């Protein structure tokens, strides 16, 4: 099967890029499933039900979240009735709304386990992300219950993301990082057959400071003063993600390539 994962959608410009390019990419790459991290989709902070539905309407199949999951308070309620929206699986079990993992059916009938987990280094401390991923992998093993497994590691530290890739190698189709908003140049298939990229990058305006209008972040760095709130940059966005093709017999990756479309970064679309 073929699927694509796209990194953090930042504000209206990121949503517009998805609307402009996603349908074409689905067709060109013959994608069976599209996953997007949408925790910055609502003006850079969290997600609303309206925006969630907009992203599903333009071609997203599953949305993942992260440290801004609850910035829009309505997410606490609508996540309970929207199984296609995932928050990190390592929130405390039994006390947090929604799910951190779910089994979905792709366009061609394949069963795909998607896991969302948040790192602990330099982030809000949640439960052990490795234990949470182990629990979800055990509940729907690749090649037995799931035809593909995708893990979104929403984390600050590259070491923690890299360790999660090694931890899941041979047991997941893709481990991909989100949160730092910059696409890394390490797209590859690990020795056990798991596709990996440390960060998918953002779907946002790269003439910015990680998606935010440049003036306020630079002021905070240079003066240590907070004078205004962060606002998403409004220039043309680049849609950034990773494309993966799996072996139908094993669910492991046979191909992994970055995707970059529109905006300021050099375009890269896998040839098919």
Secondary structure, 3 states (H helix, E strand, C coil): CEEEEECCECHHHHHHHHHHHHHHHHHHCCCCEEEEECCCCCCCCCCCHHHHHHHHHCCCCEEECCCCCCCCCCHHHHHHHCCCEECCCCCCCCCCCCECEEEEECCCCCEEEEEEEECCCCCCCCCCHHHHHHHHHHHCCECCCECEEEEEEECCCHHHHHHHHHHHCCCCCEEEEECCCCCCCCCEECCCCCEEECCCCCEECCCCECCECHHHHHHHHHHCCCCCCCCECCCCCEEEEEEEEECCCCCCEEEEEEEEECCCCCCECCCC
